[in-house]
Amino acid sequence: MNFTGNLVLGAGVTNFRGGWDKVWTALTTGWTGLAVALTVIGVIAVIVALTKIIFGVRRGGQTAGAAFKKNSGWFIIGLVLAAPAVIFPMLLGIADWGVAVAVNLFELASGSKRG
């Protein structure tokens, strides 16, 4: 997926995703097992959350929504650790696109053009 805003006239204003890609490449190049370790820890955190939810509901002490709400921190930690090569670039790409749209709208409203 490419969320850099190439179809928007204001594209190229920012490059948040490119900066993250450089950081992530530097980290994974320096520590070869970092990506695998983060993924394993993230998957374990998600499994712990699911197990706690299932047993909380099964015992009858909690509803599924309350059990999920109580263990949502485990999910967030697990997802962030399990997918830094996917989640962060996607969010930063969306931010790049949003800034490009805002700049384009400002340029249209003011009648000026970058260049």
Phi and psi in radians as a Rosetta constraint file:
Dihedral C 1 N 2 CA 2 C 2 CIRCULARHARMONIC -2.213 0.35
Dihedral N 2 CA 2 C 2 N 3 CIRCULARHARMONIC 1.848 0.35
Dihedral C 2 N 3 CA 3 C 3 CIRCULARHARMONIC -1.837 0.35
Dihedral N 3 CA 3 C 3 N 4 CIRCULARHARMONIC 0.662 0.35
Dihedral C 3 N 4 CA 4 C 4 CIRCULARHARMONIC -1.521 0.35
Dihedral N 4 CA 4 C 4 N 5 CIRCULARHARMONIC -0.078 0.35
Dihedral C 4 N 5 CA 5 C 5 CIRCULARHARMONIC 1.405 0.35
Dihedral N 5 CA 5 C 5 N 6 CIRCULARHARMONIC 0.558 0.35
Dihedral C 5 N 6 CA 6 C 6 CIRCULARHARMONIC -1.152 0.35
Dihedral N 6 CA 6 C 6 N 7 CIRCULARHARMONIC -0.391 0.35
Dihedral C 6 N 7 CA 7 C 7 CIRCULARHARMONIC -1.520 0.35
Dihedral N 7 CA 7 C 7 N 8 CIRCULARHARMONIC -0.022 0.35
Dihedral C 7 N 8 CA 8 C 8 CIRCULARHARMONIC -1.750 0.35
Dihedral N 8 CA 8 C 8 N 9 CIRCULARHARMONIC 2.462 0.35
Dihedral C 8 N 9 CA 9 C 9 CIRCULARHARMONIC -1.065 0.35
Dihedral N 9 CA 9 C 9 N 10 CIRCULARHARMONIC -0.505 0.35
Dihedral C 9 N 10 CA 10 C 10 CIRCULARHARMONIC -1.543 0.35
Dihedral N 10 CA 10 C 10 N 11 CIRCULARHARMONIC 0.270 0.35
Dihedral C 10 N 11 CA 11 C 11 CIRCULARHARMONIC -1.067 0.35
Dihedral N 11 CA 11 C 11 N 12 CIRCULARHARMONIC 2.602 0.35
Dihedral C 11 N 12 CA 12 C 12 CIRCULARHARMONIC 1.579 0.35
Dihedral N 12 CA 12 C 12 N 13 CIRCULARHARMONIC 0.058 0.35
Dihedral C 12 N 13 CA 13 C 13 CIRCULARHARMONIC -1.186 0.35
Dihedral N 13 CA 13 C 13 N 14 CIRCULARHARMONIC -0.760 0.35
Dihedral C 13 N 14 CA 14 C 14 CIRCULARHARMONIC -2.233 0.35
Dihedral N 14 CA 14 C 14 N 15 CIRCULARHARMONIC 2.920 0.35
Dihedral C 14 N 15 CA 15 C 15 CIRCULARHARMONIC -2.556 0.35
Dihedral N 15 CA 15 C 15 N 16 CIRCULARHARMONIC 1.029 0.35
Dihedral C 15 N 16 CA 16 C 16 CIRCULARHARMONIC -1.078 0.35
Dihedral N 16 CA 16 C 16 N 17 CIRCULARHARMONIC -0.743 0.35
Dihedral C 16 N 17 CA 17 C 17 CIRCULARHARMONIC -1.134 0.35
Dihedral N 17 CA 17 C 17 N 18 CIRCULARHARMONIC -0.708 0.35
Dihedral C 17 N 18 CA 18 C 18 CIRCULARHARMONIC -1.081 0.35
Dihedral N 18 CA 18 C 18 N 19 CIRCULARHARMONIC -0.669 0.35
Dihedral C 18 N 19 CA 19 C 19 CIRCULARHARMONIC -1.121 0.35
Dihedral N 19 CA 19 C 19 N 20 CIRCULARHARMONIC -0.765 0.35
Dihedral C 19 N 20 CA 20 C 20 CIRCULARHARMONIC -1.120 0.35
Dihedral N 20 CA 20 C 20 N 21 CIRCULARHARMONIC -0.698 0.35
Dihedral C 20 N 21 CA 21 C 21 CIRCULARHARMONIC -1.035 0.35
Dihedral N 21 CA 21 C 21 N 22 CIRCULARHARMONIC -0.685 0.35
Dihedral C 21 N 22 CA 22 C 22 CIRCULARHARMONIC -1.153 0.35
Dihedral N 22 CA 22 C 22 N 23 CIRCULARHARMONIC -0.749 0.35
Dihedral C 22 N 23 CA 23 C 23 CIRCULARHARMONIC -1.110 0.35
Dihedral N 23 CA 23 C 23 N 24 CIRCULARHARMONIC -0.815 0.35
Dihedral C 23 N 24 CA 24 C 24 CIRCULARHARMONIC -1.138 0.35
Dihedral N 24 CA 24 C 24 N 25 CIRCULARHARMONIC -0.688 0.35
Dihedral C 24 N 25 CA 25 C 25 CIRCULARHARMONIC -1.116 0.35
Dihedral N 25 CA 25 C 25 N 26 CIRCULARHARMONIC -0.738 0.35
Dihedral C 25 N 26 CA 26 C 26 CIRCULARHARMONIC -1.110 0.35
Dihedral N 26 CA 26 C 26 N 27 CIRCULARHARMONIC -0.731 0.35
Dihedral C 26 N 27 CA 27 C 27 CIRCULARHARMONIC -1.157 0.35
Dihedral N 27 CA 27 C 27 N 28 CIRCULARHARMONIC -0.801 0.35
Dihedral C 27 N 28 CA 28 C 28 CIRCULARHARMONIC -1.299 0.35
Dihedral N 28 CA 28 C 28 N 29 CIRCULARHARMONIC -0.429 0.35
Dihedral C 28 N 29 CA 29 C 29 CIRCULARHARMONIC -1.296 0.35
Dihedral N 29 CA 29 C 29 N 30 CIRCULARHARMONIC -0.728 0.35
Dihedral C 29 N 30 CA 30 C 30 CIRCULARHARMONIC -1.228 0.35
Dihedral N 30 CA 30 C 30 N 31 CIRCULARHARMONIC -0.692 0.35
Dihedral C 30 N 31 CA 31 C 31 CIRCULARHARMONIC -2.082 0.35
Dihedral N 31 CA 31 C 31 N 32 CIRCULARHARMONIC 1.687 0.35
Dihedral C 31 N 32 CA 32 C 32 CIRCULARHARMONIC -1.094 0.35
Dihedral N 32 CA 32 C 32 N 33 CIRCULARHARMONIC -0.546 0.35
Dihedral C 32 N 33 CA 33 C 33 CIRCULARHARMONIC -1.621 0.35
Dihedral N 33 CA 33 C 33 N 34 CIRCULARHARMONIC 0.069 0.35
Dihedral C 33 N 34 CA 34 C 34 CIRCULARHARMONIC -1.074 0.35
Dihedral N 34 CA 34 C 34 N 35 CIRCULARHARMONIC -0.838 0.35
Dihedral C 34 N 35 CA 35 C 35 CIRCULARHARMONIC -1.082 0.35
Dihedral N 35 CA 35 C 35 N 36 CIRCULARHARMONIC -0.747 0.35
Dihedral C 35 N 36 CA 36 C 36 CIRCULARHARMONIC -1.154 0.35
Dihedral N 36 CA 36 C 36 N 37 CIRCULARHARMONIC -0.763 0.35
Dihedral C 36 N 37 CA 37 C 37 CIRCULARHARMONIC -1.094 0.35
Dihedral N 37 CA 37 C 37 N 38 CIRCULARHARMONIC -0.781 0.35
Dihedral C 37 N 38 CA 38 C 38 CIRCULARHARMONIC -1.096 0.35
Dihedral N 38 CA 38 C 38 N 39 CIRCULARHARMONIC -0.704 0.35
Dihedral C 38 N 39 CA 39 C 39 CIRCULARHARMONIC -1.121 0.35
Dihedral N 39 CA 39 C 39 N 40 CIRCULARHARMONIC -0.777 0.35
Dihedral C 39 N 40 CA 40 C 40 CIRCULARHARMONIC -1.102 0.35
Dihedral N 40 CA 40 C 40 N 41 CIRCULARHARMONIC -0.797 0.35
Dihedral C 40 N 41 CA 41 C 41 CIRCULARHARMONIC -1.101 0.35
Dihedral N 41 CA 41 C 41 N 42 CIRCULARHARMONIC -0.712 0.35
Dihedral C 41 N 42 CA 42 C 42 CIRCULARHARMONIC -1.114 0.35
Dihedral N 42 CA 42 C 42 N 43 CIRCULARHARMONIC -0.744 0.35
Dihedral C 42 N 43 CA 43 C 43 CIRCULARHARMONIC -1.137 0.35
Dihedral N 43 CA 43 C 43 N 44 CIRCULARHARMONIC -0.704 0.35
Dihedral C 43 N 44 CA 44 C 44 CIRCULARHARMONIC -1.090 0.35
Dihedral N 44 CA 44 C 44 N 45 CIRCULARHARMONIC -0.727 0.35
Dihedral C 44 N 45 CA 45 C 45 CIRCULARHARMONIC -1.083 0.35
Dihedral N 45 CA 45 C 45 N 46 CIRCULARHARMONIC -0.722 0.35
Dihedral C 45 N 46 CA 46 C 46 CIRCULARHARMONIC -1.160 0.35
Dihedral N 46 CA 46 C 46 N 47 CIRCULARHARMONIC -0.711 0.35
Dihedral C 46 N 47 CA 47 C 47 CIRCULARHARMONIC -1.105 0.35
Dihedral N 47 CA 47 C 47 N 48 CIRCULARHARMONIC -0.717 0.35
Dihedral C 47 N 48 CA 48 C 48 CIRCULARHARMONIC -1.063 0.35
Dihedral N 48 CA 48 C 48 N 49 CIRCULARHARMONIC -0.787 0.35
Dihedral C 48 N 49 CA 49 C 49 CIRCULARHARMONIC -1.078 0.35
Dihedral N 49 CA 49 C 49 N 50 CIRCULARHARMONIC -0.807 0.35
Dihedral C 49 N 50 CA 50 C 50 CIRCULARHARMONIC -1.092 0.35
Dihedral N 50 CA 50 C 50 N 51 CIRCULARHARMONIC -0.714 0.35
Dihedral C 50 N 51 CA 51 C 51 CIRCULARHARMONIC -1.107 0.35
Dihedral N 51 CA 51 C 51 N 52 CIRCULARHARMONIC -0.764 0.35
Dihedral C 51 N 52 CA 52 C 52 CIRCULARHARMONIC -1.116 0.35
Dihedral N 52 CA 52 C 52 N 53 CIRCULARHARMONIC -0.660 0.35
Dihedral C 52 N 53 CA 53 C 53 CIRCULARHARMONIC -1.171 0.35
Dihedral N 53 CA 53 C 53 N 54 CIRCULARHARMONIC -0.826 0.35
Dihedral C 53 N 54 CA 54 C 54 CIRCULARHARMONIC -1.064 0.35
Dihedral N 54 CA 54 C 54 N 55 CIRCULARHARMONIC -0.810 0.35
Dihedral C 54 N 55 CA 55 C 55 CIRCULARHARMONIC -1.245 0.35
Dihedral N 55 CA 55 C 55 N 56 CIRCULARHARMONIC -0.564 0.35
Dihedral C 55 N 56 CA 56 C 56 CIRCULARHARMONIC -1.130 0.35
Dihedral N 56 CA 56 C 56 N 57 CIRCULARHARMONIC -0.714 0.35
Dihedral C 56 N 57 CA 57 C 57 CIRCULARHARMONIC -1.299 0.35
Dihedral N 57 CA 57 C 57 N 58 CIRCULARHARMONIC -0.703 0.35
Dihedral C 57 N 58 CA 58 C 58 CIRCULARHARMONIC -1.110 0.35
Dihedral N 58 CA 58 C 58 N 59 CIRCULARHARMONIC -0.666 0.35
Dihedral C 58 N 59 CA 59 C 59 CIRCULARHARMONIC -1.243 0.35
Dihedral N 59 CA 59 C 59 N 60 CIRCULARHARMONIC -0.235 0.35
Dihedral C 59 N 60 CA 60 C 60 CIRCULARHARMONIC 1.479 0.35
Dihedral N 60 CA 60 C 60 N 61 CIRCULARHARMONIC 0.077 0.35
Dihedral C 60 N 61 CA 61 C 61 CIRCULARHARMONIC -1.454 0.35
Dihedral N 61 CA 61 C 61 N 62 CIRCULARHARMONIC -0.331 0.35
Dihedral C 61 N 62 CA 62 C 62 CIRCULARHARMONIC -2.446 0.35
Dihedral N 62 CA 62 C 62 N 63 CIRCULARHARMONIC 2.674 0.35
Dihedral C 62 N 63 CA 63 C 63 CIRCULARHARMONIC -1.415 0.35
Dihedral N 63 CA 63 C 63 N 64 CIRCULARHARMONIC 2.892 0.35
Dihedral C 63 N 64 CA 64 C 64 CIRCULARHARMONIC -1.082 0.35
Dihedral N 64 CA 64 C 64 N 65 CIRCULARHARMONIC -0.711 0.35
Dihedral C 64 N 65 CA 65 C 65 CIRCULARHARMONIC -1.119 0.35
Dihedral N 65 CA 65 C 65 N 66 CIRCULARHARMONIC -0.748 0.35
Dihedral C 65 N 66 CA 66 C 66 CIRCULARHARMONIC -1.170 0.35
Dihedral N 66 CA 66 C 66 N 67 CIRCULARHARMONIC -0.676 0.35
Dihedral C 66 N 67 CA 67 C 67 CIRCULARHARMONIC -1.148 0.35
Dihedral N 67 CA 67 C 67 N 68 CIRCULARHARMONIC -0.707 0.35
Dihedral C 67 N 68 CA 68 C 68 CIRCULARHARMONIC -1.155 0.35
Dihedral N 68 CA 68 C 68 N 69 CIRCULARHARMONIC -0.774 0.35
Dihedral C 68 N 69 CA 69 C 69 CIRCULARHARMONIC -1.065 0.35
Dihedral N 69 CA 69 C 69 N 70 CIRCULARHARMONIC -0.694 0.35
Dihedral C 69 N 70 CA 70 C 70 CIRCULARHARMONIC -1.162 0.35
Dihedral N 70 CA 70 C 70 N 71 CIRCULARHARMONIC -0.577 0.35
Dihedral C 70 N 71 CA 71 C 71 CIRCULARHARMONIC -1.873 0.35
Dihedral N 71 CA 71 C 71 N 72 CIRCULARHARMONIC 0.243 0.35
Dihedral C 71 N 72 CA 72 C 72 CIRCULARHARMONIC -1.138 0.35
Dihedral N 72 CA 72 C 72 N 73 CIRCULARHARMONIC -0.466 0.35
Dihedral C 72 N 73 CA 73 C 73 CIRCULARHARMONIC -1.066 0.35
Dihedral N 73 CA 73 C 73 N 74 CIRCULARHARMONIC -0.694 0.35
Dihedral C 73 N 74 CA 74 C 74 CIRCULARHARMONIC -1.071 0.35
Dihedral N 74 CA 74 C 74 N 75 CIRCULARHARMONIC -0.709 0.35
Dihedral C 74 N 75 CA 75 C 75 CIRCULARHARMONIC -1.120 0.35
Dihedral N 75 CA 75 C 75 N 76 CIRCULARHARMONIC -0.796 0.35
Dihedral C 75 N 76 CA 76 C 76 CIRCULARHARMONIC -1.079 0.35
Dihedral N 76 CA 76 C 76 N 77 CIRCULARHARMONIC -0.822 0.35
Dihedral C 76 N 77 CA 77 C 77 CIRCULARHARMONIC -1.048 0.35
Dihedral N 77 CA 77 C 77 N 78 CIRCULARHARMONIC -0.791 0.35
Dihedral C 77 N 78 CA 78 C 78 CIRCULARHARMONIC -1.090 0.35
Dihedral N 78 CA 78 C 78 N 79 CIRCULARHARMONIC -0.759 0.35
Dihedral C 78 N 79 CA 79 C 79 CIRCULARHARMONIC -1.193 0.35
Dihedral N 79 CA 79 C 79 N 80 CIRCULARHARMONIC -0.692 0.35
Dihedral C 79 N 80 CA 80 C 80 CIRCULARHARMONIC -1.153 0.35
Dihedral N 80 CA 80 C 80 N 81 CIRCULARHARMONIC -0.725 0.35
Dihedral C 80 N 81 CA 81 C 81 CIRCULARHARMONIC -1.294 0.35
Dihedral N 81 CA 81 C 81 N 82 CIRCULARHARMONIC -0.590 0.35
Dihedral C 81 N 82 CA 82 C 82 CIRCULARHARMONIC -1.347 0.35
Dihedral N 82 CA 82 C 82 N 83 CIRCULARHARMONIC -0.414 0.35
Dihedral C 82 N 83 CA 83 C 83 CIRCULARHARMONIC -2.415 0.35
Dihedral N 83 CA 83 C 83 N 84 CIRCULARHARMONIC 0.862 0.35
Dihedral C 83 N 84 CA 84 C 84 CIRCULARHARMONIC -1.180 0.35
Dihedral N 84 CA 84 C 84 N 85 CIRCULARHARMONIC -0.338 0.35
Dihedral C 84 N 85 CA 85 C 85 CIRCULARHARMONIC -1.456 0.35
Dihedral N 85 CA 85 C 85 N 86 CIRCULARHARMONIC -0.124 0.35
Dihedral C 85 N 86 CA 86 C 86 CIRCULARHARMONIC -2.055 0.35
Dihedral N 86 CA 86 C 86 N 87 CIRCULARHARMONIC -0.911 0.35
Dihedral C 86 N 87 CA 87 C 87 CIRCULARHARMONIC -1.160 0.35
Dihedral N 87 CA 87 C 87 N 88 CIRCULARHARMONIC -0.901 0.35
Dihedral C 87 N 88 CA 88 C 88 CIRCULARHARMONIC -1.087 0.35
Dihedral N 88 CA 88 C 88 N 89 CIRCULARHARMONIC -0.830 0.35
Dihedral C 88 N 89 CA 89 C 89 CIRCULARHARMONIC -1.072 0.35
Dihedral N 89 CA 89 C 89 N 90 CIRCULARHARMONIC -0.634 0.35
Dihedral C 89 N 90 CA 90 C 90 CIRCULARHARMONIC -1.144 0.35
Dihedral N 90 CA 90 C 90 N 91 CIRCULARHARMONIC -0.830 0.35
Dihedral C 90 N 91 CA 91 C 91 CIRCULARHARMONIC -1.127 0.35
Dihedral N 91 CA 91 C 91 N 92 CIRCULARHARMONIC -0.719 0.35
Dihedral C 91 N 92 CA 92 C 92 CIRCULARHARMONIC -1.203 0.35
Dihedral N 92 CA 92 C 92 N 93 CIRCULARHARMONIC -0.590 0.35
Dihedral C 92 N 93 CA 93 C 93 CIRCULARHARMONIC -1.138 0.35
Dihedral N 93 CA 93 C 93 N 94 CIRCULARHARMONIC -0.696 0.35
Dihedral C 93 N 94 CA 94 C 94 CIRCULARHARMONIC -1.127 0.35
Dihedral N 94 CA 94 C 94 N 95 CIRCULARHARMONIC -0.696 0.35
Dihedral C 94 N 95 CA 95 C 95 CIRCULARHARMONIC -1.101 0.35
Dihedral N 95 CA 95 C 95 N 96 CIRCULARHARMONIC -0.735 0.35
Dihedral C 95 N 96 CA 96 C 96 CIRCULARHARMONIC -1.000 0.35
Dihedral N 96 CA 96 C 96 N 97 CIRCULARHARMONIC -0.798 0.35
Dihedral C 96 N 97 CA 97 C 97 CIRCULARHARMONIC -1.110 0.35
Dihedral N 97 CA 97 C 97 N 98 CIRCULARHARMONIC -0.767 0.35
Dihedral C 97 N 98 CA 98 C 98 CIRCULARHARMONIC -1.081 0.35
Dihedral N 98 CA 98 C 98 N 99 CIRCULARHARMONIC -0.730 0.35
Dihedral C 98 N 99 CA 99 C 99 CIRCULARHARMONIC -1.145 0.35
Dihedral N 99 CA 99 C 99 N 100 CIRCULARHARMONIC -0.716 0.35
Dihedral C 99 N 100 CA 100 C 100 CIRCULARHARMONIC -1.085 0.35
Dihedral N 100 CA 100 C 100 N 101 CIRCULARHARMONIC -0.718 0.35
Dihedral C 100 N 101 CA 101 C 101 CIRCULARHARMONIC -1.124 0.35
Dihedral N 101 CA 101 C 101 N 102 CIRCULARHARMONIC -0.768 0.35
Dihedral C 101 N 102 CA 102 C 102 CIRCULARHARMONIC -1.090 0.35
Dihedral N 102 CA 102 C 102 N 103 CIRCULARHARMONIC -0.758 0.35
Dihedral C 102 N 103 CA 103 C 103 CIRCULARHARMONIC -1.119 0.35
Dihedral N 103 CA 103 C 103 N 104 CIRCULARHARMONIC -0.724 0.35
Dihedral C 103 N 104 CA 104 C 104 CIRCULARHARMONIC -1.082 0.35
Dihedral N 104 CA 104 C 104 N 105 CIRCULARHARMONIC -0.776 0.35
Dihedral C 104 N 105 CA 105 C 105 CIRCULARHARMONIC -1.110 0.35
Dihedral N 105 CA 105 C 105 N 106 CIRCULARHARMONIC -0.708 0.35
Dihedral C 105 N 106 CA 106 C 106 CIRCULARHARMONIC -1.097 0.35
Dihedral N 106 CA 106 C 106 N 107 CIRCULARHARMONIC -0.759 0.35
Dihedral C 106 N 107 CA 107 C 107 CIRCULARHARMONIC -1.127 0.35
Dihedral N 107 CA 107 C 107 N 108 CIRCULARHARMONIC -0.697 0.35
Dihedral C 107 N 108 CA 108 C 108 CIRCULARHARMONIC -1.136 0.35
Dihedral N 108 CA 108 C 108 N 109 CIRCULARHARMONIC -0.730 0.35
Dihedral C 108 N 109 CA 109 C 109 CIRCULARHARMONIC -1.214 0.35
Dihedral N 109 CA 109 C 109 N 110 CIRCULARHARMONIC -0.625 0.35
Dihedral C 109 N 110 CA 110 C 110 CIRCULARHARMONIC -1.591 0.35
Dihedral N 110 CA 110 C 110 N 111 CIRCULARHARMONIC -0.218 0.35
Dihedral C 110 N 111 CA 111 C 111 CIRCULARHARMONIC 1.350 0.35
Dihedral N 111 CA 111 C 111 N 112 CIRCULARHARMONIC 0.197 0.35
Dihedral C 111 N 112 CA 112 C 112 CIRCULARHARMONIC -1.802 0.35
Dihedral N 112 CA 112 C 112 N 113 CIRCULARHARMONIC 2.816 0.35
Dihedral C 112 N 113 CA 113 C 113 CIRCULARHARMONIC -2.296 0.35
Dihedral N 113 CA 113 C 113 N 114 CIRCULARHARMONIC 2.491 0.35
Dihedral C 113 N 114 CA 114 C 114 CIRCULARHARMONIC -1.311 0.35
Dihedral N 114 CA 114 C 114 N 115 CIRCULARHARMONIC 2.740 0.35
